[in-house]
Amino acid sequence: MSKSFIQAPKPAPISPEAIARFERGGTGQDTQTHIPSNVVRIEPTKEAAEPTRRLSLDLPESLHRRFKTACARHDKKMLREVMEFIQRRTTELENE
């Protein structure tokens, strides 16, 4: 039994003017108005106005699983919880 796949249509070419408009901060050609359900949106904060830096850390798998489970149980975002902890602890350290 063989399977065949239908080739997806090629997208229409984008004009150089549309590309330049997008690069200058204008709108692009995407007219999609809904956000897929698997996209996580973090509400803007005052920190969002400044440049960001990435922080990576390695956790034991069991601790990561516990943290993720606890956050999910209380309908909390892991990123938000980590940021709030860092802000709280930074203030504590600055006041010592």
Buried (B, 14 or more C-beta within 10 A) or exposed (E): EEEEEEEEEEEEEEEEEBEEBBEEEEEEEEEEEEEEEEEEEEEEEEEEEEEEEEEEEEEEEEEEEEBEEEBEEEEEBBEEBBBEEEEEEEEEEEEE
